[in-house]
Amino acid sequence: MGSASTRPRGCVVTGTSYAIYAPPTAATAVNPLTFTENSTKKTLQGCIKVLVSNFYPTCIKRVLPGMTAIQQRRYASTLDADVVVIGAGPGGYVAAIKAAQLGMKTVCVEKGPTLGGTCLNVGCIPSKSLLNNSHYYHMAHSGDLANRGVVVSNIQLDLNKLMEQKTNVVKALTSGIAGLFKKNKVEWVKGHGKITGKNQVTALKSDGSVESTINAKNILIATGSEVTPFAGIEIDEKQVVSSTGALSLSEVPKRLIVIGAGVIGLELGSVWQRLGSDVTAVEFMPTIGGMGIDGEVSKTMQKVLAKQGLKFKLGTKVTAANKRGNEIVVTVEDAKDSSKKEDLACDVLLVCVGRRPYTQNLGLEDMGIERDEKGRIPVNNRFQTVVPSIYAIGDCIHGPMLAHKAEDEGIITVEGIAGGAVHIDYNCVPSVIYTHPEVGWVGKTEEDLKKEGIDYKVGKFPFMANSRAKTNLETDGFAKVLADSNTDKILGVHMIGPAAGELINEAVLAMEYGASAEDVARVCHAHPTCAEALREAHLAAYFGKPINF
């Protein structure tokens, strides 16, 4: 056999004969366990046990004429859990942590290299970093700071530093989730989660081999969404980019065309316009802001952004985009009259036509779970699919594709699994557009109420009459409250103005608890604050008149 330092290690294979040796740290030589391809299952299990119990990787040395090859093999693991979550975006990771906090053994399967999903890695978080810092640059470069008495000379843009700060924020937050998983004892299994049984998920490696098999009492699908492709336009993430590529451009494009003037298009268009790009947003619809935005707010937003330099082509259809030298030529036509065509040239084309549920290759068909025409997974009011042990939340089911909506669904779903009540009021889910000024809304729009035949009253208050907004020189926009004409119950709140994304949460709280316009109007608000505009709008809805306008 030889000494422990010279004898073979692991499993030595010669022809069809195998031998397993004790680990090299053994004090003395140990006779190997031997077996052949015809050995019994019990013998094979005993050999594997030797390898596993001695904590070293299986090394197989195959002796062939003229050569020796060493191959390392890793056996797939099998785990048991109360809940296995597929996807670690805002909905998935929050659901996993909540499930663990409720005492359930929880596993989260995520194929990405980091946790957090699209939102934290290439969505909500990095875009807000760029929006915030590009605004500071714009204030300095446009002369806004000088108007405030802060004179800055030799203003320069360090785009690399801007991107570095964005990257650091993303790293901090994604690593923070990993820390939360560890703190709450959530096990992260890396791989593509595929449902292989009503109580089983298989985590697959990138090459299709099995990483782990998780047997669980409950399966929660939280796979999120992906960028919707535009027919006939190939995205290379360099010159023709999606929202992902637009977050990491290596230089400011001289001319940028954005296909789509919804939330993502407006936010990213604003970033690059502030940094010096000539930006044109092409939108098929006659208004900007996407679905759910109040018509009056949308019109005001368009005027404000146009004043800042953002250009719009509304009611316009993109029919083609072709590279011509170093530029891209985008062919557009009037949405109502195809004879009215036009070619637009740009250096970078940003495609922002929405997102689609990421629900393919999940094993749904094998479970008898059908998707709707948009690829979404139908669920009941407890977020169960047609298979009671399989649940789905977030972007892959019906409803707005919002991170906070997915978070709420994740929490209440696992609370339901634990035996708690399941309730969510989608009318109380807010939306925010993080341009400058910000836009925020919750509940019904005027258009909704008119269509539904609901008798309502309106209360408005402009930020130009708000003392804090005036001191900050940020007076664009207004707060608008819609309340039931008979009961005074708040039906919707819509804002465009400073910190609208923060202020809208007060309206959400009021609506969640069924408050009336009078309820909010009678709540004392600190002075001077922008939140007073919201109180004044509620006062206008309740009493008919605000105090300060």
C-alpha positions as CSV (number, residue, x, y, z in Angstrom):
1,M,0.0,0.0,0.0
2,G,2.7,2.5,0.9
3,S,2.6,5.5,3.3
4,A,-0.4,7.8,3.7
5,S,1.5,10.4,1.7
6,T,2.3,8.2,-1.3
7,R,-0.5,5.8,-1.7
8,P,-3.4,6.5,-4.1
9,R,-6.2,8.8,-3.0
10,G,-9.9,8.5,-3.7
11,C,-11.3,6.0,-6.2
12,V,-8.8,4.3,-8.5
13,V,-10.3,2.8,-11.6
14,T,-8.5,0.1,-13.7
15,G,-10.5,-1.3,-16.5
16,T,-13.8,-2.3,-14.8
17,S,-12.3,-2.7,-11.3
18,Y,-12.6,0.1,-8.7
19,A,-10.9,0.8,-5.4
20,I,-11.7,3.4,-2.7
21,Y,-8.9,4.5,-0.3
22,A,-9.2,6.3,3.0
23,P,-8.2,10.0,3.0
24,P,-4.5,10.9,2.9
25,T,-4.6,12.2,6.5
26,A,-5.1,8.7,7.8
27,A,-2.2,7.7,10.0
28,T,-1.8,4.3,8.5
29,A,-2.5,2.6,5.2
30,V,-6.0,1.1,4.9
31,N,-7.0,-1.7,2.7
32,P,-9.3,-0.3,-0.1
33,L,-12.9,-1.1,-0.7
34,T,-13.2,-2.8,-4.1
35,F,-16.1,-3.3,-6.4
36,T,-16.9,-3.9,-10.0
37,E,-19.6,-2.7,-12.3
38,N,-21.6,-5.7,-11.3
39,S,-21.4,-5.1,-7.6
40,T,-24.5,-5.0,-5.5
41,K,-26.3,-1.7,-4.6
42,K,-25.3,-2.2,-1.0
43,T,-21.6,-2.4,-1.8
44,L,-21.8,0.7,-4.0
45,Q,-23.6,2.6,-1.3
46,G,-20.9,1.6,1.2
47,C,-18.2,2.9,-1.1
48,I,-20.0,6.2,-1.6
49,K,-20.4,6.5,2.1
50,V,-16.7,6.2,2.6
51,L,-16.1,9.1,0.2
52,V,-18.8,11.4,1.7
53,S,-18.0,10.7,5.3
54,N,-14.3,11.5,4.8
55,F,-15.0,15.0,3.3
56,Y,-13.0,15.0,0.1
57,P,-14.0,15.2,-3.5
58,T,-14.4,12.0,-5.5
59,C,-11.3,11.6,-7.6
60,I,-11.5,9.0,-10.3
61,K,-8.2,7.9,-11.9
62,R,-8.8,5.9,-15.0
63,V,-5.7,3.9,-16.2
64,L,-5.6,3.7,-20.0
65,P,-2.7,2.8,-22.3
66,G,-0.4,5.7,-22.7
67,M,-2.4,8.3,-20.7
68,T,-4.0,9.1,-17.3
69,A,-7.1,11.3,-16.9
70,I,-8.5,12.6,-13.7
71,Q,-12.1,13.5,-13.6
72,Q,-13.9,15.2,-10.7
73,R,-17.6,14.5,-10.3
74,R,-20.1,16.1,-8.0
75,Y,-23.2,14.2,-7.1
76,A,-26.5,16.1,-7.0
77,S,-28.0,16.8,-3.6
78,T,-31.5,16.1,-2.4
79,L,-33.2,18.6,0.0
80,D,-36.4,18.6,1.9
81,A,-38.4,21.8,2.6
82,D,-41.7,23.1,3.7
83,V,-41.5,25.8,1.0
84,V,-39.3,26.1,-2.1
85,V,-39.4,29.5,-3.9
86,I,-38.3,29.7,-7.5
87,G,-36.8,33.1,-8.1
88,A,-35.1,35.6,-5.8
89,G,-36.5,38.9,-7.0
90,P,-38.4,41.2,-4.8
91,G,-41.3,38.8,-4.5
92,G,-39.3,35.7,-4.2
93,Y,-36.7,36.7,-1.7
94,V,-39.2,38.5,0.5
95,A,-41.5,35.4,0.4
96,A,-38.6,33.1,1.3
97,I,-37.6,35.2,4.3
98,K,-41.1,35.5,5.5
99,A,-41.7,31.8,5.2
100,A,-38.6,31.1,7.3
101,Q,-39.6,33.7,9.9
102,L,-42.9,31.8,10.2
103,G,-41.0,28.7,11.1
104,M,-41.0,26.9,7.7
105,K,-37.9,25.2,6.3
106,T,-37.3,27.3,3.2
107,V,-35.2,26.9,0.0
108,C,-34.9,29.5,-2.7
109,V,-33.8,28.5,-6.2
110,E,-32.2,31.3,-8.2
111,K,-30.2,30.9,-11.4
112,G,-28.6,34.4,-11.3
113,P,-25.1,35.0,-9.8
114,T,-26.6,37.3,-7.3
115,L,-29.9,37.6,-5.4
116,G,-32.5,40.4,-6.0
117,G,-33.7,39.6,-9.5
118,T,-34.2,42.2,-12.2
119,C,-35.2,45.0,-9.8
120,L,-32.0,45.1,-7.7
121,N,-29.5,44.1,-10.4
122,V,-30.7,45.7,-13.7
123,G,-33.9,47.5,-12.9
124,C,-35.4,49.6,-10.1
125,I,-32.2,50.2,-8.1
126,P,-29.5,51.0,-10.7
127,S,-31.9,53.2,-12.6
128,K,-32.7,55.2,-9.5
129,S,-29.0,55.7,-8.8
130,L,-28.6,57.1,-12.3
131,L,-31.7,59.2,-12.1
132,N,-30.6,60.8,-8.8
133,N,-27.0,61.5,-9.8
134,S,-27.9,62.7,-13.3
135,H,-30.2,65.2,-11.7
136,Y,-27.4,66.6,-9.7
137,Y,-25.3,67.0,-12.8
138,H,-28.1,68.6,-14.6
139,M,-28.6,71.1,-11.8
140,A,-25.0,72.1,-12.0
141,H,-24.7,72.1,-15.8
142,S,-28.0,73.8,-16.6
143,G,-27.3,76.8,-14.3
144,D,-29.9,75.7,-11.7
145,L,-27.3,75.7,-8.9
146,A,-26.1,79.1,-10.0
147,N,-29.6,80.5,-9.7
148,R,-29.6,79.3,-6.1
149,G,-26.3,81.1,-5.4
150,V,-24.1,78.1,-5.8
151,V,-21.6,78.9,-8.6
152,V,-19.6,75.9,-9.9
153,S,-17.0,76.2,-12.6
154,N,-15.4,73.7,-14.9
155,I,-18.3,71.2,-14.6
156,Q,-17.4,67.8,-16.0
157,L,-19.2,64.5,-16.2
158,D,-17.2,61.5,-15.0
159,L,-19.5,58.7,-16.5
160,N,-17.2,56.0,-15.2
161,K,-17.6,57.3,-11.6
162,L,-21.3,57.6,-12.1
163,M,-21.5,53.9,-13.2
164,E,-19.2,52.9,-10.4
165,Q,-21.5,54.4,-7.8
166,K,-24.4,52.6,-9.3
167,T,-22.6,49.3,-9.3
168,N,-21.5,49.7,-5.6
169,V,-25.1,50.3,-4.6
170,V,-26.3,47.2,-6.4
171,K,-23.5,45.1,-4.8
172,A,-24.3,46.4,-1.4
173,L,-28.0,45.6,-1.7
174,T,-27.7,42.2,-3.3
175,S,-25.1,41.1,-0.8
176,G,-27.4,42.4,1.9
177,I,-30.1,39.9,0.7
178,A,-27.5,37.1,0.9
179,G,-26.9,38.2,4.5
180,L,-30.7,38.2,5.3
181,F,-30.9,34.6,3.9
182,K,-28.2,33.5,6.2
183,K,-29.7,35.3,9.1
184,N,-33.1,33.8,8.6
185,K,-31.8,30.4,7.6
186,V,-33.0,30.4,4.0
187,E,-31.0,28.0,1.8
188,W,-30.1,29.4,-1.6
189,V,-29.7,26.8,-4.3
190,K,-28.1,28.1,-7.5
191,G,-29.7,26.9,-10.7
192,H,-32.7,27.1,-13.0
193,G,-35.7,25.9,-11.0
194,K,-38.0,23.5,-12.9
195,I,-41.0,21.9,-11.4
196,T,-40.7,18.1,-11.7
197,G,-43.6,17.1,-9.5
198,K,-46.4,18.7,-7.5
199,N,-44.1,18.7,-4.5
200,Q,-40.7,18.7,-6.2
201,V,-38.4,21.3,-7.9
202,T,-35.2,20.4,-9.7
203,A,-32.4,23.0,-9.8
204,L,-30.6,22.7,-13.1
205,K,-27.1,23.9,-14.0
206,S,-26.5,25.9,-17.1
207,D,-25.5,22.8,-19.0
208,G,-28.8,21.1,-18.1
209,S,-27.4,18.7,-15.5
210,V,-29.0,18.4,-12.1
211,E,-27.6,20.6,-9.3
212,S,-30.2,19.7,-6.6
213,T,-33.6,18.2,-6.1
214,I,-35.9,19.8,-3.6
215,N,-38.9,17.9,-2.2
216,A,-41.3,20.5,-0.7
217,K,-44.8,20.6,0.7
218,N,-45.3,23.9,-1.2
219,I,-43.8,25.4,-4.3
220,L,-43.9,29.2,-5.0
221,I,-43.2,30.5,-8.5
222,A,-41.7,34.0,-8.4
223,T,-39.8,34.1,-11.6
224,G,-40.6,37.7,-12.6
225,S,-40.4,39.0,-16.1
226,E,-38.1,39.7,-19.0
227,V,-37.8,42.4,-21.7
228,T,-40.4,42.1,-24.4
229,P,-38.6,41.9,-27.8
230,F,-39.6,44.2,-30.6
231,A,-40.4,42.3,-33.8
232,G,-37.7,43.0,-36.5
233,I,-35.3,44.8,-34.2
234,E,-32.4,42.8,-32.8
235,I,-31.0,44.0,-29.4
236,D,-27.2,43.8,-29.1
237,E,-27.0,45.8,-25.8
238,K,-24.5,48.1,-27.4
239,Q,-26.1,50.3,-30.1
240,V,-29.6,48.8,-29.9
241,V,-30.3,48.4,-26.2
242,S,-32.9,47.2,-23.8
243,S,-33.4,48.8,-20.4
244,T,-30.5,46.6,-19.2
245,G,-28.0,48.0,-21.7
246,A,-29.2,51.5,-21.2
247,L,-28.0,51.3,-17.6
248,S,-24.4,50.7,-18.7
249,L,-23.7,52.7,-21.8
250,S,-20.0,53.5,-22.1
251,E,-20.6,57.1,-23.3
252,V,-23.4,59.6,-23.6
253,P,-25.0,59.2,-27.0
254,K,-25.3,62.4,-29.0
255,R,-28.8,61.2,-30.2
256,L,-31.0,58.7,-28.4
257,I,-34.3,57.4,-29.6
258,V,-36.5,55.6,-27.1
259,I,-39.3,53.3,-28.4
260,G,-42.0,53.6,-25.8
261,A,-42.8,56.5,-23.5
262,G,-44.0,54.4,-20.5
263,V,-42.4,54.4,-17.1
264,I,-39.1,52.8,-18.1
265,G,-38.7,54.8,-21.3
266,L,-39.4,58.1,-19.5
267,E,-37.0,57.4,-16.6
268,L,-34.1,56.2,-18.8
269,G,-34.7,58.8,-21.4
270,S,-34.6,61.4,-18.6
271,V,-31.2,60.1,-17.4
272,W,-29.5,60.4,-20.7
273,Q,-31.2,63.7,-21.6
274,R,-29.9,65.2,-18.4
275,L,-26.4,64.0,-19.2
276,G,-26.4,65.7,-22.6
277,S,-28.1,63.4,-25.1
278,D,-30.6,64.6,-27.6
279,V,-33.5,62.3,-26.7
280,T,-36.7,61.6,-28.6
281,A,-39.3,59.3,-27.3
282,V,-41.6,57.6,-29.8
283,E,-44.9,56.4,-28.4
284,F,-47.7,54.5,-30.2
285,M,-50.3,55.9,-27.7
286,P,-51.4,59.6,-27.8
287,T,-50.2,60.1,-24.2
288,I,-47.1,59.4,-22.1
289,G,-46.7,57.5,-18.8
290,G,-48.1,54.1,-19.7
291,M,-51.2,52.4,-18.2
292,G,-52.9,53.7,-15.2
293,I,-51.7,57.3,-15.2
294,D,-54.3,60.0,-14.8
295,G,-54.9,62.0,-18.1
296,E,-54.3,65.4,-16.5
297,V,-51.2,64.3,-14.8
298,S,-49.9,62.8,-18.1
299,K,-50.4,66.1,-20.0
300,T,-48.7,68.1,-17.3
301,M,-45.8,65.6,-17.2
302,Q,-45.3,65.9,-20.9
303,K,-45.2,69.7,-20.7
304,V,-42.7,69.7,-17.9
305,L,-40.4,67.1,-19.5
306,A,-40.6,68.9,-22.9
307,K,-39.5,72.1,-21.1
308,Q,-36.5,70.2,-19.8
309,G,-35.6,69.2,-23.4
310,L,-37.1,65.7,-23.9
311,K,-38.8,65.4,-27.3
312,F,-41.9,63.4,-28.0
313,K,-43.5,61.8,-31.1
314,L,-46.9,60.5,-29.9
315,G,-49.4,58.5,-31.8
316,T,-46.5,57.2,-33.8
317,K,-45.7,53.6,-34.8
318,V,-42.1,52.3,-35.3
319,T,-42.0,50.0,-38.4
320,A,-38.3,49.4,-38.8
321,A,-34.8,50.1,-37.5
322,N,-31.7,49.6,-39.6
323,K,-28.0,50.4,-39.1
324,R,-26.5,52.8,-41.6
325,G,-22.8,53.3,-41.0
326,N,-22.4,54.4,-37.4
327,E,-26.0,55.4,-36.9
328,I,-29.4,53.8,-36.7
329,V,-32.2,54.9,-38.9
330,V,-35.7,54.4,-37.3
331,T,-38.6,54.4,-39.7
332,V,-41.9,55.6,-38.1
333,E,-45.4,56.3,-39.3
334,D,-48.5,57.9,-38.0
335,A,-50.5,55.4,-36.0
336,K,-53.7,56.4,-37.7
337,D,-52.4,57.2,-41.2
338,S,-49.7,54.8,-42.5
339,S,-49.0,57.1,-45.5
340,K,-47.3,59.6,-43.2
341,K,-43.8,58.1,-42.8
342,E,-40.6,59.5,-41.5
343,D,-37.0,58.4,-40.9
344,L,-35.3,59.4,-37.7
345,A,-31.5,58.9,-37.1
346,C,-29.8,58.2,-33.8
347,D,-26.6,56.9,-32.3
348,V,-28.3,54.6,-29.8
349,L,-31.8,53.0,-29.9
350,L,-33.4,52.1,-26.7
351,V,-36.3,49.6,-26.9
352,C,-38.8,50.0,-24.0
353,V,-42.0,48.3,-25.1
354,G,-42.7,46.5,-21.9
355,R,-42.0,43.2,-20.2
356,R,-43.4,39.7,-20.4
357,P,-43.8,37.0,-17.8
358,Y,-40.8,34.7,-17.4
359,T,-42.8,31.4,-17.3
360,Q,-41.2,29.2,-20.0
361,N,-39.3,26.0,-19.2
362,L,-40.7,25.8,-15.7
363,G,-42.3,22.4,-16.1
364,L,-45.8,24.0,-16.0
365,E,-47.2,22.0,-18.9
366,D,-46.2,18.7,-17.2
367,M,-48.2,19.7,-14.1
368,G,-51.3,20.7,-16.2
369,I,-50.8,24.4,-15.5
370,E,-51.8,26.4,-18.5
371,R,-50.7,30.0,-19.2
372,D,-52.9,32.7,-20.6
373,E,-52.3,34.5,-23.9
374,K,-49.7,36.8,-22.3
375,G,-47.8,34.0,-20.7
376,R,-49.2,34.6,-17.2
377,I,-50.0,31.9,-14.7
378,P,-53.7,31.9,-13.6
379,V,-54.1,31.8,-9.8
380,N,-57.0,31.9,-7.3
381,N,-57.4,34.4,-4.5
382,R,-54.9,32.5,-2.4
383,F,-52.4,32.6,-5.3
384,Q,-52.8,28.8,-5.9
385,T,-52.6,27.4,-9.4
386,V,-54.7,24.5,-10.5
387,V,-52.3,22.4,-8.5
388,P,-53.1,23.4,-4.9
389,S,-49.5,22.9,-3.7
390,I,-48.1,25.2,-6.4
391,Y,-48.4,29.0,-6.0
392,A,-47.4,32.0,-8.2
393,I,-46.9,35.7,-7.5
394,G,-45.5,38.9,-9.0
395,D,-44.8,39.6,-12.7
396,C,-45.7,36.1,-13.8
397,I,-49.4,36.5,-12.8
398,H,-52.1,39.1,-13.6
399,G,-51.7,42.7,-12.5
400,P,-49.2,45.5,-12.7
401,M,-45.5,44.5,-12.9
402,L,-44.3,46.2,-9.8
403,A,-41.7,45.1,-7.2
404,H,-43.8,46.2,-4.2
405,K,-46.9,44.4,-5.6
406,A,-44.8,41.2,-5.8
407,E,-43.5,41.7,-2.3
408,D,-47.0,42.0,-0.8
409,E,-48.2,39.0,-2.7
410,G,-45.2,37.0,-1.5
411,I,-45.8,37.9,2.2
412,I,-49.5,37.2,2.2
413,T,-49.1,33.9,0.2
414,V,-46.7,32.4,2.7
415,E,-48.9,33.7,5.5
416,G,-51.8,31.8,3.9
417,I,-49.7,28.7,3.7
418,A,-49.0,29.0,7.4
419,G,-52.8,29.2,8.0
420,G,-53.3,33.0,8.0
421,A,-55.8,35.1,6.2
422,V,-55.0,36.1,2.6
423,H,-56.1,39.6,1.4
424,I,-54.8,42.2,-0.9
425,D,-56.6,45.3,-2.3
426,Y,-55.0,46.0,-5.8
427,N,-56.8,49.4,-5.8
428,C,-54.3,50.4,-3.0
429,V,-51.2,49.4,-4.9
430,P,-49.3,52.7,-5.8
431,S,-47.3,53.5,-8.9
432,V,-44.4,55.9,-9.2
433,I,-42.5,57.4,-12.1
434,Y,-39.1,58.6,-10.8
435,T,-38.5,61.5,-13.3
436,H,-38.1,65.0,-12.0
437,P,-40.6,66.0,-10.9
438,E,-41.8,62.6,-9.7
439,V,-45.2,61.2,-10.5
440,G,-47.2,59.1,-8.1
441,W,-50.7,57.7,-8.0
442,V,-53.0,55.2,-6.4
443,G,-56.6,54.1,-7.0
444,K,-59.0,55.2,-9.7
445,T,-58.3,57.9,-12.3
446,E,-60.9,60.3,-13.5
447,E,-61.1,58.3,-16.7
448,D,-61.9,55.1,-14.7
449,L,-64.6,56.8,-12.7
450,K,-66.3,58.3,-15.7
451,K,-66.2,54.9,-17.5
452,E,-67.7,53.2,-14.4
453,G,-70.4,55.8,-14.0
454,I,-69.3,56.7,-10.4
455,D,-70.3,60.2,-9.1
456,Y,-67.1,61.8,-7.8
457,K,-65.7,65.1,-6.7
458,V,-62.2,66.6,-7.3
459,G,-59.9,68.4,-4.9
460,K,-56.7,69.9,-6.3
461,F,-53.8,71.9,-5.0
462,P,-50.8,73.2,-7.0
463,F,-47.2,73.0,-5.6
464,M,-46.6,76.6,-6.7
465,A,-48.8,77.5,-3.7
466,N,-46.9,75.2,-1.3
467,S,-44.4,77.1,0.9
468,R,-41.8,74.2,1.0
469,A,-42.0,73.7,-2.8
470,K,-41.4,77.4,-3.3
471,T,-38.4,77.5,-1.0
472,N,-36.9,74.6,-2.9
473,L,-37.7,76.2,-6.3
474,E,-39.6,73.0,-7.3
475,T,-43.1,74.3,-8.0
476,D,-44.1,72.2,-11.0
477,G,-47.1,70.0,-10.6
478,F,-50.1,69.5,-8.3
479,A,-51.9,67.0,-6.0
480,K,-55.3,65.8,-7.0
481,V,-57.8,63.9,-4.8
482,L,-60.8,62.0,-6.2
483,A,-63.6,61.2,-3.6
484,D,-67.1,59.7,-3.8
485,S,-69.6,62.6,-4.1
486,N,-72.0,60.9,-1.6
487,T,-69.7,59.2,1.0
488,D,-66.6,61.3,0.7
489,K,-64.5,58.1,0.6
490,I,-61.2,58.5,-1.2
491,L,-61.3,56.8,-4.6
492,G,-57.9,57.9,-6.0
493,V,-55.0,60.2,-5.5
494,H,-52.7,61.5,-8.3
495,M,-49.6,63.7,-7.9
496,I,-46.9,65.2,-10.0
497,G,-44.4,67.2,-8.0
498,P,-41.5,67.2,-5.6
499,A,-41.2,63.9,-3.7
500,A,-44.5,62.6,-5.1
501,G,-43.1,59.0,-4.8
502,E,-42.8,59.5,-1.0
503,L,-46.0,61.5,-0.5
504,I,-48.2,59.0,-2.3
505,N,-47.7,56.5,0.5
506,E,-49.8,58.7,2.8
507,A,-52.6,58.4,0.3
508,V,-52.1,54.6,0.1
509,L,-52.4,54.3,3.9
510,A,-55.6,56.4,3.9
511,M,-57.2,54.4,1.2
512,E,-56.2,51.1,2.7
513,Y,-58.1,52.0,5.9
514,G,-61.1,53.4,4.0
515,A,-60.5,57.0,4.9
516,S,-62.6,59.9,3.7
517,A,-61.2,63.1,2.2
518,E,-62.3,64.8,5.5
519,D,-60.2,62.3,7.5
520,V,-57.0,63.4,5.8
521,A,-57.9,67.0,5.7
522,R,-58.3,67.0,9.5
523,V,-54.9,65.4,10.2
524,C,-52.2,67.9,11.3
525,H,-49.3,68.1,8.9
526,A,-45.9,69.6,9.7
527,H,-45.2,73.0,8.3
528,P,-43.5,73.7,6.0
529,T,-43.6,70.4,4.1
530,C,-44.6,69.3,0.6
531,A,-47.1,67.0,2.3
532,E,-49.2,70.0,3.1
533,A,-50.2,70.1,-0.6
534,L,-51.7,66.6,-0.2
535,R,-53.7,67.8,2.9
536,E,-54.9,70.9,1.0
537,A,-56.1,68.7,-1.9
538,H,-58.1,66.6,0.5
539,L,-59.5,69.7,2.0
540,A,-60.5,70.9,-1.4
541,A,-62.3,67.6,-2.1
542,Y,-64.1,67.6,1.2
543,F,-65.0,71.2,1.7
544,G,-64.8,72.6,-1.8
545,K,-61.9,75.0,-1.1
546,P,-58.3,74.7,0.1
547,I,-56.9,77.3,2.6
548,N,-53.8,78.5,0.8
549,F,-54.9,78.8,-2.8
